[in-house]
Amino acid sequence: MKITHLGHSAVLVESSTGRLLIDPGNFSDRWTDLTELDAVLITHQHPDHIDAERLPGLLTANPQATVLTEPQTAGAYEFLAGRAEPMPAGSAAELAGFDIRTVGGVHAEIHRDIPLIGNTGFVITADATTLFHPGDSLAAVPRGVDLLALPVMGPWSAMKEQIDFVRAVGAPAAFGIHDGLINDRYWGLLGGRLQELTETRFEDWREAGEVEL
């Protein structure tokens, strides 16, 4: 499996048999020219995870790509009508050599006065490697994860929760996502704490390009 962090929560996943793009949101533009995608996966409807202005062009350039989304998201955008396949938590699919399972179901609470929305975490296995992209929730803890895409900052999380989440998932390695609102100082602070307080190897892949596992 090959992983490319394309900014914020956008992640390109490549295996020996296919290419998946997760969460092409409006905090990044490094995904807009991708082609030969087999699928686009969207964890939830917030714009930093689905860019309604630029994603239609990507889908036009990848007519063969299956679009798998959290169920509310499938109905929230007109351009997804007839294209998106809802994937509620507890679903499973096989696509282009990937085994895809979904977990979670609800976005983490931002504030008690802000209504909750749906959130689907994707557990993706190919080439004997399992990646977990949780979207915006630290609630679901799937087993057998080799690589965790860890949201490193959000208005719905705190470092103490991220540390406990990394411990609970227990993946050998993790890399940071959901990083569009933080600076290098916080990257260093969180990375240091994760190294001190968990057994997971934490990586910063913002500028790493393609990483082969």
N, C-alpha and C positions, 0 to 999 in steps of 0.2 A: 504494500500500500504506500502511496505517496500523498503527502499533505502539503498544501500551500495555504498559508494564512493570508487572505486578500484584504485585510482591514476590518476592524471591528468584529462582527460575528460572521463575516463571509469566509467560507472555507471551501477550497476545492479538494475533493477526494478522488484519487485515481488508483485503480487497481490494474491487474493484468487484463481485465475484461471490460472496464468501463470507467466513466467519468461522471461524478456527481458534484453539484454546486449547492451549498447550504447557505441560506440567509443572505441573499444579495440585497443589502439595505443601502440607505442613502448616506451613510457615514463613510462609504468607500466607493471608488470608481474603478478599482483594479480588476473587477470581474466583467465589465461591460462588453469587452471584445471577445469573450470566450466562445468557442465553437466546439462542435463534436461532443456536446454534452448528452449524456443518456438520461439525466434527470436533474430537476431543480427541487430542492426540499426547503420548505419554509416553516419555521417553528411557530410563528404567530404573526399577528397583523400590524404590529408597530412599524413605522416607516424605517427605523434603523435596521430592520430585518427584511423588509420588502419595499423596494423603491418603485413606487407606482409610475414614476416618470420614465425610468430607464429600463425596467424589467420587461415591458412589452417588446422593446427592440431586441433584447436578448432572446426572448422566446421566438420571435420571428426569425432570428438567425439560427435558431436551433429547433426547427419544427418537429424533429424526431424526439425531443426531450419530453419525458413524462414529468408532470408537475404534481408533487405530493405536498399537501399543506395540512396544517391544523384546521379542523372543520369550520370554525368561524371565519377563518381567513379566506377560505374558498368562496364564501358568499359575500365578503366585504369589498371585493374589487371587481368591477365590471369586466375588466380585461381577462380575468381568470374564468369567466363563465364558459362552460363547455371544455375547458382545458385542465382545470385543477381536479385532482382526485383527493377527497378528504381522507385524512389518516388520523382517526381518534386514537387516544392512548389505548394500548392493548392490541393494536393492529400489527400485522406482519405482511411483508411483501418480498418477492424475489425479483430483482431487476438488474440486468446487465452483469450478472455474476455477484451482485451484492445481496446479502441477506439484511433486510431492514426491519427493525422492531421499533415500536413507539411506546413511550412511557410518559408519565406525568399527567397532563390534562389541564392544569390551571397555572396561569402566570403568577409569579410571586407578588405579594401585596406591596404596592408602592405607598399607599396610605389608605386608611380605613374608609375615607370618603371617596376614593376612586374605585369605580366598579371593577371587579376582576374580569379578566378575559381568558380565553383558552390559550394553552401553550403545549405543544407536542415536542418532547425530546426524542431525538433519533439515535438509536443504537445500530451501528452499521458494521457489518462484518464482511471482509473479503481478504483473500490471500492469508488466511489464518490470523488475521489481526482484527480487533474490535475497537472501534472508535465510538465515543459517546459525546454527542453535542446536545446539551440540555436546553438550549434556548434561554429563556429568562426565568429559570426556576432551579432551585437547589433541593427540591423535595424528593424527587425520584432517585433511587440508588440502585441501578441495575448491577447484576453480577457479571463477572468475567470481562471487565473492561480493561483493555491494554493501554489505551490512550484516551485521556479526558481533555476535552476542550473546555477550559475553565473560564467562566465569566469573571473577569477580574475587577469590574466595577460597575455598579448600577445604582439608581436611586432606590432600589428594592433589596440591597444586600449590604453586608458589613464584612470586614475581614474575618471576624470570629466565625461567621457562618461559612465563609469560603474555606477556612481551615478545616472545620468539622466536616464539610462536604467532601473535601479531598480525602480526608481520613476514611470516611464512610465508603466512598467508591473504591478506594484502595488500588487504583491503577498504578502500574509501575512508573508511568510517565504522564505528564500533563503539559499543555501549552495554553497560553493566555489568549482569550478572545474577549469581546465586549469591552474593548479598551479605548473607545473613541473619545472618552471624556476625561482621561487621566494623563499625567505627565510622567517623565522618566523617573522622577523622585518616588512616585508611588509604585511604579513598576519595581524599583529596587527594594522598597520597603516590603511589599507583599512577597516578592520572590525570596527575600531573606527569611521572612517568617515561615513561609511554606517549607523551605529547606530545613529550618530548625525544628519545626513542629509536626512534620509529616514524614512518611517514608517514600513519598512520591517525588520523582525527579521533575522539577518544574523548569520549563523552557520558555524563552522569549523568541518567538518566530516571526516577529513583525517584519524584519528585513531578511529573513532567511531564504526566501524563495521556496523552491520545491524541496521538501524534506522526505527522504526515503526511509521507511521503517524496516 
